[in-house]
Amino acid sequence: MANTVLYPGDTIGVVGSSANAAMLVTTARKMGLRVGAYGVDETSEALQLADFKAVGSAKDRDKLQHFAESCAAIVYDSDRVSTDVIKFLAQFTRIPQGSDMLEMMQDRLLERAFFEQLNVNIAPYATIINLDDVYQSVNSIGYPCVLKPIQKEWSHGRELVIKTQTDIAKAAGLLDWGTYILESQVAYDREYSILVARDQEGNQQAFPITEVQSVDDRPIRTWVPAQVDDAVAGEIHRVASEVAKNVSYVGVFEVSFYLTSSGAIYVKKIVPAPSETGYVFAAAATIDEFSEHLRAIAGLPLAEPQILTPAVTASFTAGQLSAMRTQWQLKANWHFNFYHLRHQQDNETMGHIAVQGPSVKPILDQLDDTGIWSEKSDSAE
């Protein structure tokens, strides 16, 4: 791909409705770009902040085409954007992120085939079509394991954790929805993540490794600098670099990992877009993930992210808002970030705090002392 540069005044489009979309719009406007946003909800933050907005569904081909033709390039905000939409838009404008990596990471079988091609360590799994497959596969995979649809977009409410043989019968109704995978649940001690920026020529720039605490696969806290053994860090960098060499993608992506008590490293997932675990760099580093992402998209040289201060981000839900209001007047070192997402349930993330300090441990202790996250998450050491 020839290096195509976007200059101040050029138009970039943002597709998607997550918190990332608004952050991409804001960052692009700071860079002097003219920004359009496409989405179904005209009251969404991204559409409100953009220079112009296009309100339409994923199936509205005329509106999508017109939007694409109005933009010199388009970025998408998350791994939940429809690959059909991206492929359609790509007929009319440049989409440096492409659709290949997105399509691969939305399908658990394609994702695992990619990991196996790279020869990286992943949790044992089997392809499941009917109930007999579960009974047969569980012998080699072991308990506990989890049944997941191969299409990640169908996962909500359709996953099943199997702890004993009696749980298997509960899978009968789920399997009517299509093909599943049965995957071993890795007992892990720590969770790490790394962001890598890849430019139009394939050059890579890694962010410092972050340590993450998740609940139900959602990152609740992320911090830098991570406490990580040199050998583990080396393997994380090696895997991330291999991923970058083997994809057709421009921008920032995330690779996340589990580390077991015996020191085994498993690849958890790849996110072909800016990620929640990267929010910490806005408080901690010389460059944040959205600026680096757009530098890659715009054909600018990648910056080298360096940590300036230890920092922790902690997400909060709509149900934790009253506790946040209490801390609002008390915490001088808490920086609040609200996502302004509409129609939120109590358990949905509505923002995060970023906290800086002399080292990570006193920050985590301060968060623990509030009790806000104590029911959701164990404290780190």
C-alpha positions in Angstrom: 0.0 0.0 0.0 1.4 3.4 -1.0 1.7 5.8 1.9 -1.3 8.0 1.7 -1.2 11.1 3.9 -4.2 12.9 5.4 -3.5 16.6 6.1 -5.4 19.1 8.3 -8.6 20.0 6.5 -9.0 16.5 5.0 -12.1 14.6 5.9 -12.1 11.4 7.9 -15.2 9.3 8.7 -15.8 7.4 12.0 -18.2 4.4 12.0 -19.5 2.9 15.3 -21.3 3.9 18.5 -19.0 2.8 21.4 -17.2 5.1 23.7 -14.2 4.8 21.3 -16.1 6.5 18.5 -16.4 9.7 20.4 -12.7 9.6 21.4 -11.7 9.1 17.8 -13.9 12.0 16.7 -12.4 14.3 19.4 -8.8 13.3 18.6 -9.2 13.6 14.8 -10.6 17.1 15.3 -7.7 18.1 17.5 -5.4 17.0 14.7 -7.2 19.4 12.4 -9.1 16.9 10.4 -12.7 17.4 9.4 -14.7 14.5 10.9 -17.9 12.8 9.8 -19.7 10.2 12.0 -22.1 7.5 10.8 -24.5 5.7 13.2 -28.1 4.8 13.9 -28.6 7.2 16.8 -28.3 10.8 16.0 -28.1 11.7 19.7 -24.9 9.5 20.2 -21.9 11.4 21.5 -19.8 10.6 18.3 -22.5 12.0 16.0 -23.0 15.1 18.3 -19.3 15.9 18.3 -18.6 15.4 14.6 -18.4 18.2 12.0 -21.1 16.4 10.1 -23.2 13.3 10.8 -25.0 10.6 8.7 -27.8 8.8 10.5 -28.5 5.4 9.0 -28.5 1.7 9.6 -26.0 -1.0 8.6 -28.4 -1.9 5.7 -28.9 1.6 4.3 -26.6 1.3 1.3 -27.4 4.7 -0.3 -26.5 6.5 2.9 -23.4 4.4 3.5 -22.2 5.1 -0.1 -22.8 8.8 0.2 -21.0 8.9 3.6 -18.0 7.0 2.1 -17.8 9.3 -0.9 -17.7 12.3 1.5 -14.6 10.9 3.3 -10.9 10.6 2.3 -10.6 7.7 4.7 -12.8 5.9 7.3 -12.0 4.3 10.6 -14.1 2.0 12.7 -14.3 2.2 16.5 -14.4 -1.4 17.7 -14.4 -5.1 16.9 -18.2 -5.1 16.9 -18.7 -3.2 13.6 -20.2 -5.3 10.8 -17.7 -6.6 8.3 -20.4 -6.4 5.6 -20.6 -2.6 6.2 -16.8 -2.2 6.1 -16.5 -4.2 2.9 -19.3 -2.1 1.3 -17.7 1.2 2.4 -14.3 0.1 1.1 -15.7 0.1 -2.5 -15.9 3.9 -2.3 -13.1 5.1 0.0 -10.0 4.0 1.8 -10.4 2.0 5.0 -6.8 1.5 6.2 -7.9 -1.0 9.0 -9.4 -3.2 6.3 -11.9 -5.9 7.0 -9.6 -9.1 7.0 -8.5 -8.9 10.7 -12.0 -7.7 11.8 -13.7 -10.7 10.0 -11.1 -13.1 11.5 -11.5 -11.9 15.0 -15.4 -12.0 14.9 -15.3 -15.7 14.1 -13.9 -17.9 16.9 -12.9 -20.7 14.5 -11.1 -18.3 12.1 -9.4 -16.6 15.1 -8.2 -20.0 16.4 -6.9 -21.1 13.0 -4.9 -17.8 12.8 -3.4 -18.4 16.3 -2.5 -22.0 15.3 -0.9 -20.7 12.1 1.3 -18.4 14.3 2.0 -21.4 16.6 1.0 -19.5 19.7 -0.4 -21.1 22.9 -4.2 -21.0 23.2 -6.7 -22.7 25.5 -7.7 -26.2 24.3 -10.9 -26.2 22.3 -13.2 -28.3 20.1 -15.8 -27.5 17.4 -19.3 -28.4 18.6 -22.3 -29.0 16.3 -24.5 -31.2 18.5 -24.8 -32.4 22.1 -22.9 -35.6 21.5 -19.9 -33.5 20.5 -20.0 -31.9 23.9 -20.0 -35.2 25.7 -17.1 -36.5 23.6 -15.0 -33.3 23.7 -15.3 -32.7 27.4 -13.2 -35.8 28.1 -10.1 -34.2 26.4 -10.8 -30.6 27.4 -11.8 -31.2 31.0 -13.8 -29.2 33.5 -14.4 -26.3 33.8 -15.0 -25.3 30.2 -17.2 -22.9 28.4 -19.4 -23.3 25.3 -19.4 -20.2 23.0 -21.0 -19.5 19.6 -18.4 -19.2 16.9 -19.8 -15.8 15.9 -18.9 -13.4 18.8 -21.8 -11.1 18.1 -24.2 -13.9 19.2 -22.5 -14.5 22.5 -24.7 -12.4 24.8 -26.8 -14.8 26.8 -25.7 -17.8 24.7 -22.6 -18.9 26.5 -22.6 -21.8 29.0 -20.0 -22.6 31.6 -19.8 -26.3 32.1 -18.4 -27.3 35.6 -19.7 -30.9 35.8 -21.3 -33.5 33.5 -24.8 -32.5 34.7 -24.3 -29.1 33.2 -24.0 -30.5 29.7 -27.7 -31.1 29.3 -28.3 -27.3 29.6 -26.5 -26.9 26.2 -29.3 -28.6 24.2 -31.3 -25.5 23.5 -28.2 -23.4 22.8 -27.0 -25.6 20.0 -30.1 -24.8 17.9 -28.4 -21.5 17.1 -25.5 -22.9 15.1 -21.9 -24.0 15.5 -20.2 -23.5 18.9 -16.8 -24.1 20.3 -16.1 -25.7 23.6 -13.1 -24.1 25.3 -11.2 -25.0 28.4 -11.3 -22.3 31.1 -7.7 -21.4 31.8 -7.0 -21.0 35.5 -4.8 -17.9 35.4 -2.9 -15.7 37.9 -2.5 -12.6 35.8 -3.8 -11.0 32.7 -1.7 -8.8 30.4 -2.4 -6.8 27.3 -0.3 -5.1 24.7 -1.3 -2.5 22.1 0.6 -2.4 18.8 0.4 0.3 16.2 1.1 -0.8 12.6 1.6 1.8 9.9 0.9 1.7 6.1 4.3 0.2 5.4 4.0 -2.5 8.1 6.3 -0.8 10.6 5.3 -1.6 14.2 5.3 0.4 17.4 4.4 -1.3 20.7 2.9 0.4 23.7 4.2 -0.7 27.2 2.6 -3.8 28.5 -0.5 -3.2 30.7 -1.7 -5.4 33.5 -5.5 -6.0 33.5 -8.2 -7.2 35.9 -11.3 -8.5 34.3 -14.7 -9.6 35.5 -16.8 -11.7 33.1 -14.3 -10.9 30.4 -14.7 -7.1 30.8 -11.7 -5.1 31.9 -12.4 -3.5 35.2 -8.9 -2.1 36.0 -5.8 -1.6 33.9 -2.5 -0.3 35.0 1.1 0.7 34.0 3.8 -0.1 34.6 2.9 -3.7 34.7 4.7 -6.1 37.0 5.9 -8.6 34.4 8.8 -11.0 34.3 11.4 -10.4 31.6 10.8 -13.8 29.9 7.0 -13.2 29.9 7.4 -9.7 28.5 9.6 -11.1 25.8 7.1 -13.6 24.8 4.2 -11.1 24.8 6.3 -8.8 22.5 7.2 -11.7 20.2 3.6 -12.8 19.8 2.3 -9.3 19.2 5.1 -8.7 16.6 4.2 -12.0 14.8 0.5 -10.9 14.7 1.5 -7.5 13.2 3.6 -9.2 10.5 0.8 -11.5 9.5 -2.1 -9.1 9.1 -3.3 -6.6 6.6 -4.2 -3.8 9.0 -3.2 -0.2 9.7 -3.8 1.3 13.1 -3.7 0.2 16.8 -4.7 -3.3 17.8 -4.7 -5.1 21.1 -3.4 -8.6 22.0 -4.3 -9.9 25.4 -2.9 -12.8 27.4 -3.4 -15.0 30.4 -0.5 -16.1 32.6 -0.8 -19.2 34.7 0.8 -19.9 38.1 3.2 -22.3 36.3 4.3 -19.5 34.0 2.5 -20.6 30.9 1.2 -17.8 28.6 -2.0 -18.2 26.6 -3.3 -15.8 24.0 -6.8 -14.6 25.0 -7.9 -12.5 22.1 -7.0 -9.8 19.5 -9.0 -6.6 19.2 -8.5 -5.0 15.7 -9.3 -1.5 17.0 -8.4 0.8 20.0 -9.2 -0.9 23.2 -10.5 -0.1 26.7 -7.2 -1.4 28.2 -5.4 1.4 26.3 -7.4 4.2 28.0 -4.7 4.2 30.7 -2.1 5.7 28.3 -4.0 9.0 28.2 -3.1 9.5 31.8 0.3 7.7 31.8 2.2 8.2 28.6 3.6 10.5 26.0 0.9 9.5 23.5 -2.5 8.0 23.8 -3.9 5.1 21.7 -6.3 7.2 19.7 -3.6 9.7 18.6 -1.3 6.8 17.6 -4.2 5.1 15.8 -5.0 8.2 13.8 -1.3 8.9 13.1 -1.1 5.4 11.5 -4.3 5.9 9.5 -3.2 9.4 8.4 0.2 8.2 7.2 2.2 10.1 9.9 5.3 8.6 11.6 4.4 6.5 14.6 5.3 8.0 18.0 7.1 6.0 20.6 4.9 5.7 23.7 6.8 6.1 26.9 5.4 6.0 30.4 5.6 9.4 32.2 3.8 8.3 35.5 2.3 5.2 37.0 -1.5 5.2 36.4 -4.5 3.0 36.8 -7.8 3.2 35.0 -11.0 1.7 36.7 -14.3 1.5 34.9 -17.6 2.2 36.6 -21.1 1.2 35.8 -24.4 3.1 35.9 -25.1 1.2 39.2 -21.9 2.6 40.8 -22.7 6.2 39.9 -23.9 7.3 43.4 -20.6 5.9 44.8 -18.7 8.0 42.2 -20.6 11.1 43.2 -19.4 10.6 46.8 -15.8 10.4 45.5 -16.2 13.4 43.2 -15.6 15.8 46.0 -13.0 13.7 47.9 -10.4 12.6 45.4 -7.9 15.1 44.1 -6.1 12.6 42.0 -9.1 11.0 40.3 -9.8 12.1 36.7 -13.4 11.3 35.6 -14.2 10.2 32.1 -17.9 9.8 31.2 -18.9 8.2 27.9 -22.3 9.8 27.5 -23.9 6.6 26.2 -27.7 6.5 26.1 -30.2 4.1 27.7 -27.7 2.4 30.0 -28.5 -0.6 32.3 -27.2 -0.6 35.8 -24.5 -3.2 34.9 -23.2 -1.4 31.8 -20.0 0.6 31.8 -20.7 4.3 31.7 -17.2 5.7 32.2 -13.8 5.3 33.9 -11.5 7.1 36.3 -7.8 7.5 35.6 -5.7 7.8 38.7 -2.0 8.8 38.8 0.4 8.2 41.7 4.0 7.5 42.7 3.6 3.8 42.0 0.8 1.4 41.1 0.2 -0.3 44.5 -0.9 2.8 46.5 -3.3 3.6 43.7 -4.8 0.1 43.8 -5.0 0.3 47.6 -6.8 3.7 47.4 -9.3 2.2 45.0 -9.8 -0.9 47.2 -10.3 1.4 50.3 -13.4 3.0 48.7 -15.1 -0.5 48.5 -16.7 0.5 45.2 -15.2 -2.4 43.3 -14.8 -4.9 46.2 -17.8 -7.1 45.2 -16.7 -7.2 41.6 -12.9 -7.7 41.7 -10.2 -9.0 43.9 -7.4 -6.6 44.7 -4.0 -7.0 43.0 -1.0 -7.7 45.0 
